[in-house]
Amino acid sequence: MASQPNSRPVQPPNADGKFSISEDWLAFAVGLVLLALCLTGIIPEGLIP
């Protein structure tokens, strides 16, 4: 298939936006941190409903 003269060449992504994290992974990480804080006793038992 021949390339069309009006088509733009594909450029690799630049440094902007190479690292992105979805809100699901962010919520998972926050949940793990909260669980670790509870298990280590940093967050007292009475504070959690």
Secondary structure, 3 states (H helix, E strand, C coil): CCCCCCCCCCCCCCCCCCCCCCHHHHHHHHHHHHHHHHHHCCCCHHHCC
